[in-house]
Amino acid sequence: MDHLRQAHRDWQQWRAEVRGRIATERSAVFAHDLDSPIPESDRQALAARLRQDTFRFWTYRWVERDGDPLHVGFEQIETSADVSQRTGVAELVADYYVDEARQSLIPPAVLREFEPHWRSLDDNRPHRMGGYHDGLQSDAEAGPVRELLLFQIATDSAMHWCWGDTGAYYFFVDLDALKKLDFSRTTMILECH
């Protein structure tokens, strides 16, 4: 246990130090016109530096064995300063994707990676107006009911929406209030995994 605790402290120290190194790299990138491509040789050199800035440590995870989830497994993890697949990059690429003038700046390999993700909904749970809700922790009640689904907003990566841990917001309105177009009595529920 002492070794794991020390490994975690060492990992936190590495993370603090790598933030400084990434800040230096970021300053160099900001020296370029941000809407012009970085020369490929510079991009490859930056990616190599980030991939090589690594840290390896042991950690534990809860694992399942024969249907029983309460076992502890130990594994060695290697992480790097390469943050190319983190949320910030996804948001930047999405911003460029919806801007016709900048969409051509996205490398084709990046488009191939992100487009399928943007075109799918988590657990195929849609946004919906009216009808029955697609509950995660509840089931739709067959009518007649006192509250109707006004709309639901599901987790949607293309919109950068993630509710809880990939859940959905459900907005219900009282039937009498709906007849009067009074939305002040609308209720919202968040369900997630």
Secondary structure, 3 states (H helix, E strand, C coil): CHHHHHHHHHHHHHHHHHHHHHHHHHHHHHCCCCCCCCCHHHHHHHHHHHHHCEEEEEEEEEEEECCEEEEEEEEEEEEECCCCCCHHHHHHHHHHHCCHHHHCCCCHHHHHHHHHHHCCCHHHCCCEECCCCCCCCCCCCCCCCCEEEEEEEECEHHHCECCCCCCEEEEEEEHHHHHCCCHHHCEEEEECC
